[in-house]
Amino acid sequence: MHIKKNDIVQIISGDYRGKQGRVLKVFPEKKRVIVEGINFVKHHTRPNQKLPQGGIIEKEAAIHASNAMVICPKCSQLTKTGMKPVTDETTGKTIRIRYCKKCGEMIVTKTS
């Protein structure tokens, strides 16, 4: 899947077209992602310890991964991502990194 957690993506189709957000969660088996601030749905909840009153909560729902494109951190454009093998100098092992197909810069996902 071309989208990873904490990537900044832009929605390219649907009601939220043109909006940007950070990927909160990825479901690779279903090819869906949850993006911060995109695709809000109302969820009716029963009273529980977290929410003693119960009620209606708005939260983000998943969208299909094909409706989102990664924004390259260097060139700030919508891009497809590719994978290329790179040999690590310290260990000598070959690892795969993601890179921007427009500018060739590697894409590193920030974990927070």
Buried (B, 14 or more C-beta within 10 A) or exposed (E): EBBBEEBBBBBEEEEBEEBBBBBBEBEEEEEBBBBEEBBEEEEEEEEEEEEEEEEEEEEBBBBEBEBBBBBBBEEEEBBEBBEEEEEEEEEEEEEEEBBBEEEEEEBEBEEE
